[in-house]
Amino acid sequence: MPRSSRKEPAAPPAPVTVTVCRGCCCGVAAKYPGVDHVGQVERLRAGVGAAGKVRVVDCLDVCDHANVVVVGPSAQGRRAGGRPVWLGWVFQDDMVDDITAWVRAGGPGVVEAPGVLDLQAFEVSRRVREGLPEQAG
């Protein structure tokens, strides 16, 4: 069968991915009353816009750090050595604003996280990382 001379279109570069835990502990009003959990996700989606994608997952298995958000690097950020950054205790609007500003600026591997987010960052075990959905860990 003859091969077509047409080239397949290149896949779009992978954007920064923001994974938001909303399972057993994260995003639960009974555990964290007074936090607008639904509003946080809407605020992240609006703030990230076309610079990335926001996805909600059921549980990231790091409940001691609830509310958890993972910022995964774009393809460019990964090539530059960026790795997913795990952020815990994301309750305040200013934290959400810092996350969205970081994503719009390029995210992990492209630019450093705003200083306040360093206080929220934590490491996860390999067991947790390996059990996660694609691109969260």
SULSUL-V546758 format. One record per run of one state. SS is the DSSP state (2 for helix, 1 for strand, 0 for the rest). FROM is the first residue (numbers start at 1). LEN is the number of residues. If there is no record, write none. Layout:
ss=SS from=FROM len=LEN
ss=SS from=FROM len=LEN
This chain:
ss=0 from=1 len=15
ss=1 from=16 len=6
ss=0 from=22 len=15
ss=2 from=37 len=15
ss=1 from=52 len=6
ss=0 from=58 len=5
ss=2 from=63 len=3
ss=0 from=66 len=3
ss=1 from=69 len=4
ss=0 from=73 len=2
ss=2 from=75 len=5
ss=0 from=80 len=5
ss=1 from=85 len=3
ss=0 from=88 len=5
ss=2 from=93 len=13
ss=0 from=106 len=9
ss=2 from=115 len=6
ss=1 from=121 len=2
ss=0 from=123 len=3
ss=2 from=126 len=5
ss=0 from=131 len=7
